[in-house]
Amino acid sequence: MDRVFSKVRNLDAYPKINEDFYSRTLSGGVITLVASIAMFLLFVSELGLYLHTVTESKLVVDTSRGEKLHINFDITFPAVSCTLLSLDAMDISGEQHLDIRHDIIKKRIDSNGKVIEERKEGIGGPQIEKPLQRHGGRLEHNETYCGSCFGAEASDDECCNSCEEVREAYRRKGWGMTNPDLIDQCKREGFAQKIKDEEGEGCNIYGSLEVNKVAGNFHFIKSFHQSSIHIPDLLAFQEDSYNISHRINKLSFGDYYPGILNPLDGVQWFQENPNGMYQYFLKVVPTIYTNIRGHTIQSNQFSVTEHYKSPEFGRRSLPGVFFFYDLSPIKVTFTETHISFLHFITNVCAIVGGVFTVAGIVDSFVYHGHKALRKKMEIGKLG
């Protein structure tokens, strides 16, 4: 056993020197202090790099199918009232949604941009004594009310008991409501009066849409619809005033992820002349973000160009704000990573060993140089 220990002892790469032979110098102490500070600073820097996450990006072909596109928006129209502001969406597959209301919230605002208190439906107009029945007579006592849809009934027994139900029936038929005062339900609920009361107001509309993941568009217009073709709202209210000035407070395709930049957030445009169509052309890029814990966020980025189509050029265009979007076939993936622990330990060892070695070389150079210089001085004195 002693022989084994003796052989292992002969492998010692760090032979020890008796402390009696140590020679400590001032220069050696200064170099040791400087080396220690350098090692500490480099260690802190390396620790910061280890704790800091790095985002790696990669481009791949988007092979997903059958997914939905989630659109979040918050847009203010300072010169269009909420009653006459309509949101529509359609895509190249032929699917269209007119006057979307699900998950949509509208806020009336005054000329200063302040929110006006919401008014309950049915308040603000003159009331007549009894509703008009579908058969043409007035509602009698203990009789069930069934209002007329004024020719837009989908079936013989369909009833339209409110102005909104009549408007919805007209939308299904593709008809335009030219004069709400001729509609009994609208007249009783004060629909025309409500539009007049909102004259000069603006509207803040926000919410979300879920559409097919194909090219399409969504738009905000002050119009009704006829035979699937959009025509201007030719009501007697603000007939020639189509001011589509707007401010985009927020527009995004999908959920938020760190570092996302939506180029239309905070963009505003004010129209000087009435009528016109403002168009945004968006290129949507599918994006997947995976954080350091492995949580994945499905989202999208987009780039944008814009164009204003004036009614002075040729055919009169439909006033409104249009967002035309198309999908990129390339998907971007972002992945958060950081240096592995073994890499961190390797770098720390390299820092300690490298600084210690360089400090030893410098100390040896200074010590032997000072020793040689002193010897020459002694020889000069003897001579």
Disulfide bonds with the S-S distance in Angstrom:
Cys82-Cys203 2.17
Cys146-Cys159 1.71
Cys149-Cys160 1.83
Cys163-Cys186 1.97
